[in-house]
Amino acid sequence: MAPQKKTKKTIESINSRLALVMKSGKYVLGYQQTLKSLRQGKAKLVIIANNTPPLRKSEIEYYAMLAKTGVHHYNGNNLELGTACGKLFRVTTLSITDPGDSDIIRSMPSAEQPAA
């Protein structure tokens, strides 16, 4: 029972940090814009939904590795990630370029490294 509660709490904390980024920070939504921000070196953190196609996921992870950017695998599907961003549509990938008032950059990469 306790592990279930812990995962729910971490999901809530991720969602609240994400909501703060949406209000006070700069971000880009979508696969192509995420790749563009990674290529330009502007991305600080990339968040990927868990139902992202494997080829797309590995390509984003590869670009992030080259750009030395953290990647966080979101524990929900693209609909839940879109809802967490406060959008009414699906979001498969999201790149945070400026976290604003949120501490999401410091908390995410150390919490979960991508399993390669």
C-alpha positions in Angstrom: 0.0 0.0 0.0 2.8 2.4 0.9 4.6 2.3 -2.5 1.3 3.1 -4.3 0.9 6.2 -2.1 4.4 7.3 -2.7 4.1 7.1 -6.5 0.8 9.1 -6.4 2.6 11.8 -4.3 5.5 12.0 -6.7 3.1 12.3 -9.7 1.3 15.1 -7.9 4.5 16.9 -7.2 5.6 16.5 -10.8 2.3 17.9 -11.9 2.4 20.8 -9.6 6.0 21.7 -10.7 4.9 21.3 -14.3 1.9 23.7 -13.7 4.4 26.3 -12.2 6.6 26.0 -15.3 3.5 26.6 -17.5 2.7 29.8 -15.5 6.1 31.3 -15.0 8.6 29.6 -17.3 9.2 29.0 -21.0 8.6 25.7 -22.7 7.8 24.2 -26.1 5.3 21.4 -26.7 5.6 18.7 -29.4 8.1 16.5 -31.0 9.5 18.7 -33.7 9.8 21.8 -31.5 11.5 19.7 -28.8 14.1 18.4 -31.3 14.6 21.9 -32.5 15.3 23.2 -29.0 17.6 20.3 -28.3 19.6 21.0 -31.5 19.9 24.7 -30.6 21.0 23.8 -27.0 18.1 25.8 -25.4 16.4 22.8 -23.7 17.1 22.3 -20.0 14.8 19.3 -19.4 12.8 17.1 -21.8 9.7 15.3 -20.5 8.4 12.3 -22.6 5.0 10.6 -22.1 5.1 6.8 -21.5 3.1 6.0 -24.7 5.6 7.7 -27.1 6.6 5.4 -30.0 9.9 3.7 -29.2 11.8 5.1 -32.3 10.7 8.7 -31.4 11.6 8.2 -27.8 15.1 6.9 -28.6 15.7 9.7 -31.0 14.8 12.3 -28.4 17.0 10.5 -25.8 19.9 10.5 -28.3 19.6 14.2 -29.0 19.3 14.9 -25.3 22.4 12.9 -24.6 24.3 14.9 -27.2 23.0 18.2 -25.7 23.7 17.0 -22.2 20.1 17.6 -21.2 18.1 15.7 -18.7 15.2 13.4 -19.8 12.3 12.6 -17.6 9.9 9.7 -18.5 6.5 10.9 -17.4 4.4 8.2 -15.7 1.3 8.9 -17.6 0.2 8.8 -21.3 0.2 11.7 -23.6 -3.4 12.7 -22.7 -2.4 12.9 -19.0 0.7 14.9 -19.8 -1.4 17.3 -21.8 -3.8 17.7 -18.9 -0.9 18.2 -16.5 0.3 21.0 -18.8 -3.2 22.6 -18.5 -3.9 21.9 -22.2 -7.0 20.3 -23.7 -5.0 18.2 -26.2 -2.4 15.4 -26.1 1.3 16.2 -25.5 3.8 13.5 -26.2 7.0 15.5 -25.6 7.7 18.7 -23.9 10.9 20.7 -23.6 11.5 23.2 -20.8 13.8 26.0 -21.9 13.3 28.2 -18.8 11.9 26.8 -15.6 10.8 30.1 -14.1 9.9 29.9 -10.4 9.9 26.0 -10.5 12.7 23.8 -9.2 11.8 21.1 -11.7 15.3 21.1 -13.4 17.0 20.4 -10.1 14.6 17.7 -8.9 13.9 15.7 -12.1 17.2 14.4 -13.6 18.6 13.4 -10.2 15.3 11.6 -9.4 15.2 9.5 -12.5 17.9 8.9 -15.1 16.8 7.5 -18.5 17.2 3.7 -18.7 19.2 3.2 -21.9 
